[in-house]
Amino acid sequence: MSTTPALILNLLVYAIYLIINGLSIFYISKQKTSSYRQLKGLLISIQLLFDSIVVLEVVRTFFSSSNLFMDVYTLANTTFVLIGVVLLTTVALTIDLGPKGSSLREVISA
């Protein structure tokens, strides 16, 4: 695989995304909020999930010729996106329902 300007730009965009997302995770973990405490863990989980998708994209850049990797990539990427949808739906429900407790159990029971 030759290094092209497009490949370098692609990897640079991924690196910038991972840095910004890492800072976001750091600041979310430092927040001290009394309302929606259960959202902190959900938001961090979602961001880590999307980090995993980006890492898979970076690896795909170098190993896309392997059929086995592409099978694993397709299955993992689809699974990560679907899990992200479930987590984002849970966040939306938490905001909409406004449970009184601080755990996900209150979100589910509301």
Order of alpha helices (4+ residues) and beta strands (2+ residues): alpha-alpha-alpha-alpha
